[in-house]
Amino acid sequence: MGSLSIWHWLVVLLIVVLLFGTNKLKNIGKDAGEAVRGFKDALNEDKKTIDNSDKK
């Protein structure tokens, strides 16, 4: 009984959807995706800056 079965996760998902609603969950997912994309872009920008400074 140490791990949760699929039924436990489905019940948790149902409760989360009932509490927050699908529209708010969609907005949270969109915001999280944009944050990850911004973080990746910042890492790539820093890498380009380091690469350009090594060439000089």
C-alpha positions in Angstrom: 0.0 0.0 0.0 3.1 2.2 -0.2 2.4 3.6 -3.7 -0.7 5.2 -5.0 -2.7 3.4 -7.7 -4.2 5.0 -10.8 -7.6 5.3 -9.0 -6.0 7.5 -6.3 -4.6 9.8 -8.9 -7.9 10.0 -10.8 -9.7 11.0 -7.6 -7.0 13.7 -6.9 -7.3 15.0 -10.4 -11.1 15.1 -10.2 -10.9 17.1 -6.9 -8.4 19.6 -8.4 -10.6 20.1 -11.5 -13.7 20.7 -9.2 -11.8 23.1 -7.0 -10.1 25.2 -9.7 -12.1 24.6 -12.8 -10.7 23.8 -16.2 -10.3 27.4 -17.4 -8.0 28.3 -14.4 -6.0 25.1 -14.8 -5.5 25.9 -18.5 -4.2 29.4 -17.6 -1.9 27.9 -15.0 -0.5 25.4 -17.6 0.0 28.2 -20.1 1.8 30.4 -17.6 4.1 27.5 -16.5 4.9 26.8 -20.2 5.8 30.4 -20.8 8.0 30.5 -17.7 9.9 27.4 -18.8 10.3 28.8 -22.3 11.6 32.1 -20.9 14.1 30.2 -18.7 15.3 28.1 -21.7 15.7 31.3 -23.8 17.7 33.0 -21.0 20.0 30.0 -20.8 20.6 29.9 -24.5 21.2 33.7 -24.5 23.8 33.3 -21.8 25.4 30.5 -23.7 25.7 32.6 -26.8 27.2 35.5 -24.8 29.8 33.1 -23.3 30.6 31.7 -26.8 31.0 35.1 -28.3 33.3 36.3 -25.5 35.5 33.2 -26.0 36.0 34.0 -29.7 37.4 37.5 -29.0 
